Amino acid sequence: ISLEEHERMLSLIQELADLPCTVVQQNLNKY
């Protein structure tokens, strides 16, 4: 794959990795 595609995939993976963290934080803030 090209470097550009690699960068895009990395940013996507980072966004997906960040999602559970924010969801957990939101749930903690509710209680």
C-alpha positions, 0 to 999 in steps of 0.5 A, a space after each residue: 500500500 502507499 504511504 498515504 493509505 498507510 497514514 489514513 489507516 493509522 488515523 482510522 485505527 487511532 479514532 477507533 481506539 479512542 472511541 471506547 475510552 470516550 464512551 467509558 468516560 461518558 458512562 463514568 460521568 453519568 454516575 
